[in-house]
Amino acid sequence: MPDMSGFSPAFQRLGAALAAVVLQQQETLAEFLPREDWSADLTARTYTSGGVTVRVSLLGSYAVRERTWLWGWANPQFGERHPSVEPTLVIRALGERLGIPEFTTPEIDLSWYTGPAGHGGELIAMAAGGVLGGGGYIGAGYDGGSAYLHVDDPQAPPAAWDPVPVPRLLANAVSLFPHHPQLTLARLLSHHRVPFREAPGLTEARLPDGGVARARFDDLGRFVDWQAEHSAPAPSATPVTP
């Protein structure tokens, strides 16, 4: 299990709730937006890659050498009144309301992070992007780090419900935010309006096709497996030959 001790419990819980939803949306965004030579105009709030242009806002940036995350509103090159930053201020407001210091601290030291994400800033971008919803987020590399942009554009399709990748999404999400796996699954199901019930060590979901899926968790709350029983389609009527 990765060391998450440098993150606040409130941030870890929110990240766990959003992680699977965000990872699925990232896969959907990757299919829509080519990752080729790119350009961005943050004043115009545009990002262009492979001939596709989407509207974006600036979440923040990660500096590789310093290993710090800097929010767009705290960056002197931009500030909270910049057109690309204003749409993200709801994240800071949520942090103030829920007591999440990672959302309210201008610059965050992440030198302690050694988990499976590329760096700790990726986890902050994930949580921030999950709060905003929309089309996902983009890590746009520059000399010395990466800027993280949120895709706020109706062109970007939302991820559709699919039970097949659920165990993979859940396992990947839990590898990044490991402490609340049952919450991670619950938020993914509720995001797609899939009815479910929870019991100790078990989440049972009623699938849209009429089938049932069950996720099991061990005594420590860790995800164990996912089994889906799909409802068989009704047989088609056999034509009667006169």
Rosetta blueprint (number, residue, H / E / L):
1 M L
2 P L
3 D L
4 M L
5 S L
6 G L
7 F L
8 S L
9 P H
10 A H
11 F H
12 Q H
13 R H
14 L H
15 G H
16 A H
17 A H
18 L H
19 A H
20 A H
21 V H
22 V H
23 L H
24 Q H
25 Q H
26 Q H
27 E H
28 T H
29 L H
30 A H
31 E H
32 F H
33 L L
34 P L
35 R L
36 E L
37 D L
38 W E
39 S E
40 A E
41 D E
42 L L
43 T L
44 A L
45 R L
46 T E
47 Y E
48 T E
49 S E
50 G L
51 G L
52 V E
53 T E
54 V E
55 R E
56 V E
57 S E
58 L E
59 L E
60 G E
61 S E
62 Y E
63 A E
64 V L
65 R L
66 E L
67 R L
68 T E
69 W E
70 L E
71 W E
72 G H
73 W H
74 A H
75 N L
76 P L
77 Q L
78 F L
79 G L
80 E L
81 R L
82 H L
83 P L
84 S L
85 V L
86 E H
87 P H
88 T H
89 L H
90 V H
91 I H
92 R H
93 A H
94 L H
95 G H
96 E H
97 R H
98 L H
99 G L
100 I L
101 P H
102 E H
103 F H
104 T H
105 T L
106 P L
107 E E
108 I E
109 D E
110 L L
111 S L
112 W L
113 Y L
114 T L
115 G L
116 P L
117 A L
118 G L
119 H L
120 G H
121 G H
122 E H
123 L H
124 I H
125 A H
126 M H
127 A H
128 A H
129 G H
130 G H
131 V H
132 L H
133 G L
134 G L
135 G L
136 G E
137 Y E
138 I E
139 G E
140 A E
141 G E
142 Y E
143 D L
144 G L
145 G E
146 S E
147 A E
148 Y E
149 L E
150 H E
151 V E
152 D L
153 D L
154 P L
155 Q L
156 A L
157 P L
158 P L
159 A L
160 A L
161 W L
162 D L
163 P L
164 V L
165 P L
166 V H
167 P H
168 R H
169 L H
170 L H
171 A H
172 N H
173 A H
174 V H
175 S H
176 L H
177 F L
178 P L
179 H L
180 H L
181 P H
182 Q H
183 L H
184 T H
185 L H
186 A H
187 R H
188 L H
189 L H
190 S H
191 H H
192 H L
193 R L
194 V L
195 P L
196 F E
197 R E
198 E E
199 A E
200 P L
201 G L
202 L E
203 T E
204 E E
205 A E
206 R E
207 L L
208 P L
209 D L
210 G L
211 G L
212 V E
213 A E
214 R E
215 A E
216 R E
217 F E
218 D L
219 D L
220 L L
221 G L
222 R L
223 F E
224 V E
225 D E
226 W E
227 Q E
228 A E
229 E E
230 H L
231 S L
232 A L
233 P L
234 A L
235 P L
236 S L
237 A L
238 T L
239 P L
240 V L
241 T L
242 P L
